[in-house]
């Protein structure tokens, strides 16, 4: 979907100024609109103030447009664009119309519009996305349910129910050549291994079957009722979920957690990177640190890994990954319609080995106060992305708000 821009230039402007200025911001994904008829009813309006002296033209246009009650005014630092924008914003505010000025130099506006195009593309992509729930959400996720019709209305996301028997009952006896090679590599590249080759082979069979389910159901994301899988088959889903998360356009979450898995999907769309879904294992209010832990992690996020057992059960295969001591983003989308979010940057300061907790463990020095986790957290599971992506995430949700 294109970003529609309605430009306004004074009739007194020099010949050629309009095209000269608009050429500097126009690009693929940006559409210049010349009449109200080109806007759909209730469509959000993005107005570009090319010059001063356009205030009445904007008012006349908006009276004819059946636009949404929220207006974005783009201004730049030339030709009295900002003064006119300020007058227009105040006029609209007095009439109960929410209007926001976004002010940048022209080159900055071009870059901003390019980012908005990407945001728009992600929103469109989400409208056709499918998130598979294999089994049910785990019984302890008492705050993490969603209302599917609300999710569909807000995001266009389809949540697909897949019986867990499709995963458990059709496990291959042996992995095909492709997955056998993957498991051989997984085993050979481990820094340390404390599980049997047979356990790894069975974990590979789960990985192969989950990949088939994802492909057959045309899923963009999947989350698995993994404790039931482990109880019924004796094999964890940790390796399978790690494997899916290292596929370019796919994500996989644990425990049937739909909000956390959606967060992983959105994070990958926004950053192009895999993410680590983790429990918040502990916080230190004085040092403003938090420990995040789980038994699976995308191998591409690690500098090395060990194969070990799954923590809670001591069975099958878990992954103890060592993540780089680097900047990270901690992110969560939540709510009945997945409309809430929280995000913070931070820095991994330590990889931990604690036998009384999940296998991959990192301590993060947080930039936002960690009392959030104690007083207002969006449930337990949070998503870790390598690198600082707070501005990208914040800009996406601001764009979404304007829509």
Secondary structure as UniProt FT lines:
FT   STRAND          3..8
FT   TURN            11..12
FT   TURN            15..16
FT   HELIX           17..22
FT   TURN            23..25
FT   TURN            28..29
FT   STRAND          30..33
FT   HELIX           36..38
FT   TURN            41..42
FT   STRAND          45..49
FT   HELIX           55..64
FT   STRAND          70..75
FT   TURN            79..80
FT   HELIX           81..94
FT   TURN            95..96
FT   STRAND          98..103
FT   HELIX           106..127
FT   STRAND          130..134
FT   TURN            139..140
FT   TURN            142..143
FT   HELIX           148..155
FT   STRAND          158..162
FT   HELIX           165..168
FT   TURN            169..170
FT   HELIX           177..188
FT   STRAND          192..193
FT   HELIX           197..216
FT   TURN            217..218
FT   STRAND          221..224
FT   HELIX           226..233
FT   HELIX           238..245
FT   TURN            248..249
FT   STRAND          251..253
FT   TURN            255..256
FT   HELIX           258..271
FT   STRAND          276..284
FT   TURN            285..288
FT   STRAND          289..294
FT   HELIX           299..301
FT   STRAND          302..308
FT   TURN            311..313
FT   STRAND          318..323
FT   STRAND          327..334
FT   TURN            336..337
FT   STRAND          340..352
FT   TURN            355..356
FT   STRAND          360..366
FT   HELIX           371..375
FT   STRAND          382..386
FT   HELIX           390..402
//
